[in-house]
């Protein structure tokens, strides 16, 4: 499971919501691996990551333990693993790549990578927060991160080496559609959209989808989006900010085909395309304490 959320600096409230979300998950239904990526951790709370580890660690303690974690500036990536599986993993390795634009005094953009072996499979989790503003900045961030992590070498590995790569976080790609904003936002707030077709007119104007057609995130896949854009909301509401186009800011992906817009999950697998299957991709609509909704994707993994 990949879970990403930009908490917009809301420390205590976001921690309470996270704890509630994971605690209410039935033990038998908890995924074997849980990768949690957080963005915009509060600069004034430098020990916030300790609170996350302690609180969520207790909520999941009956089934999972903290496998590893990394905090860099205002980002955090933590992996929880079921107790029996932890006996079959290698020592995790991590790396951080800063974004092109370094904001002062507290830097927020870049990507954290954690990789390890689980049985005979190499697992790689990349959690990122890409640049806002002009599209070119996000493209530069992506290319810098991909080059530093040397993802191209994964494609050249022997067919005997199974690799699963997950890329997720706040990618900051926007929906370019300007017309009919009020109607689109109203339908989303009323949750009138249900089928895949309901979202196609929005996704057709998604920056990330358009750039994918030009070769960005080559080889990645994304599960079908059947949830509303996850940004930008008024705090404590399900109402989009009228001055901003809604966007899918969280993202989770695999390397086989890529995904679209802001909070997302992408994935890539080599050499078996069916080695990684997305079985649920959604947002947590009832969470209101940030201007982002959390996004998660649950996978079946060989």
DAHU-V998993 format. One record per residue. N is the residue number from 1. RES is the residue in one small letter. SS is DSSP state (alpha for helix, beta for strand, coil for the rest). Layout:
BEGIN
N,RES,SS / N,RES,SS
END
This chain:
BEGIN
1,x,coil / 2,x,beta / 3,x,beta / 4,x,beta / 5,x,beta / 6,x,beta / 7,x,coil / 8,x,coil / 9,x,coil / 10,x,coil / 11,x,alpha / 12,x,alpha / 13,x,alpha / 14,x,alpha / 15,x,alpha / 16,x,alpha / 17,x,alpha / 18,x,alpha / 19,x,alpha / 20,x,alpha / 21,x,alpha / 22,x,alpha / 23,x,alpha / 24,x,coil / 25,x,coil / 26,x,coil / 27,x,alpha / 28,x,alpha / 29,x,alpha / 30,x,coil / 31,x,coil / 32,x,coil / 33,x,beta / 34,x,beta / 35,x,beta / 36,x,beta / 37,x,beta / 38,x,beta / 39,x,beta / 40,x,coil / 41,x,coil / 42,x,coil / 43,x,coil / 44,x,coil / 45,x,coil / 46,x,coil / 47,x,coil / 48,x,alpha / 49,x,alpha / 50,x,alpha / 51,x,alpha / 52,x,alpha / 53,x,alpha / 54,x,alpha / 55,x,alpha / 56,x,alpha / 57,x,alpha / 58,x,alpha / 59,x,alpha / 60,x,coil / 61,x,coil / 62,x,coil / 63,x,coil / 64,x,beta / 65,x,beta / 66,x,beta / 67,x,beta / 68,x,beta / 69,x,beta / 70,x,beta / 71,x,beta / 72,x,beta / 73,x,coil / 74,x,coil / 75,x,beta / 76,x,beta / 77,x,beta / 78,x,beta / 79,x,beta / 80,x,beta / 81,x,beta / 82,x,beta / 83,x,coil / 84,x,alpha / 85,x,alpha / 86,x,alpha / 87,x,alpha / 88,x,alpha / 89,x,beta / 90,x,coil / 91,x,coil / 92,x,coil / 93,x,beta / 94,x,beta / 95,x,beta / 96,x,beta / 97,x,beta / 98,x,beta / 99,x,coil / 100,x,coil / 101,x,coil / 102,x,coil / 103,x,coil / 104,x,coil / 105,x,coil / 106,x,coil / 107,x,coil / 108,x,coil / 109,x,coil / 110,x,beta / 111,x,beta / 112,x,beta / 113,x,beta / 114,x,beta / 115,x,beta / 116,x,beta / 117,x,beta / 118,x,beta / 119,x,coil / 120,x,coil / 121,x,beta / 122,x,beta / 123,x,beta / 124,x,beta / 125,x,beta / 126,x,beta / 127,x,beta / 128,x,beta / 129,x,beta / 130,x,coil / 131,x,coil / 132,x,coil / 133,x,coil / 134,x,coil / 135,x,alpha / 136,x,alpha / 137,x,alpha / 138,x,alpha / 139,x,alpha / 140,x,alpha / 141,x,alpha / 142,x,alpha / 143,x,alpha / 144,x,alpha / 145,x,alpha / 146,x,alpha / 147,x,alpha / 148,x,alpha / 149,x,alpha / 150,x,coil / 151,x,coil / 152,x,alpha / 153,x,alpha / 154,x,alpha / 155,x,alpha / 156,x,coil / 157,x,coil / 158,x,coil / 159,x,coil / 160,x,coil / 161,x,coil / 162,x,beta / 163,x,beta / 164,x,beta / 165,x,beta / 166,x,beta / 167,x,beta / 168,x,beta / 169,x,beta / 170,x,beta / 171,x,coil / 172,x,coil / 173,x,coil / 174,x,coil / 175,x,beta / 176,x,coil / 177,x,coil / 178,x,coil / 179,x,coil / 180,x,coil / 181,x,alpha / 182,x,alpha / 183,x,alpha / 184,x,alpha / 185,x,alpha / 186,x,alpha / 187,x,alpha / 188,x,alpha / 189,x,alpha / 190,x,coil / 191,x,coil / 192,x,coil / 193,x,coil / 194,x,coil / 195,x,coil / 196,x,coil / 197,x,alpha / 198,x,alpha / 199,x,alpha / 200,x,alpha / 201,x,alpha / 202,x,alpha / 203,x,alpha / 204,x,coil / 205,x,coil / 206,x,beta / 207,x,alpha / 208,x,alpha / 209,x,alpha / 210,x,alpha / 211,x,alpha / 212,x,alpha / 213,x,coil / 214,x,coil / 215,x,coil / 216,x,coil / 217,x,coil / 218,x,coil / 219,x,coil / 220,x,coil / 221,x,beta / 222,x,coil / 223,x,coil / 224,x,coil / 225,x,coil / 226,x,coil / 227,x,coil / 228,x,coil / 229,x,coil / 230,x,coil / 231,x,beta / 232,x,coil / 233,x,beta / 234,x,coil / 235,x,coil / 236,x,coil / 237,x,coil / 238,x,coil / 239,x,coil / 240,x,beta / 241,x,coil / 242,x,coil / 243,x,coil / 244,x,coil / 245,x,coil / 246,x,coil / 247,x,beta / 248,x,coil / 249,x,coil / 250,x,beta / 251,x,beta / 252,x,beta / 253,x,beta / 254,x,beta / 255,x,coil / 256,x,beta / 257,x,coil / 258,x,coil / 259,x,coil / 260,x,coil / 261,x,coil / 262,x,coil / 263,x,beta / 264,x,beta / 265,x,beta / 266,x,beta / 267,x,beta / 268,x,beta / 269,x,beta / 270,x,beta / 271,x,coil / 272,x,coil / 273,x,alpha / 274,x,alpha / 275,x,alpha / 276,x,beta / 277,x,beta / 278,x,beta / 279,x,beta / 280,x,beta / 281,x,beta / 282,x,beta / 283,x,beta / 284,x,coil / 285,x,coil / 286,x,coil / 287,x,coil / 288,x,coil / 289,x,coil / 290,x,coil / 291,x,coil / 292,x,coil / 293,x,coil / 294,x,coil / 295,x,beta / 296,x,beta / 297,x,beta / 298,x,beta / 299,x,beta / 300,x,beta / 301,x,beta / 302,x,coil
END
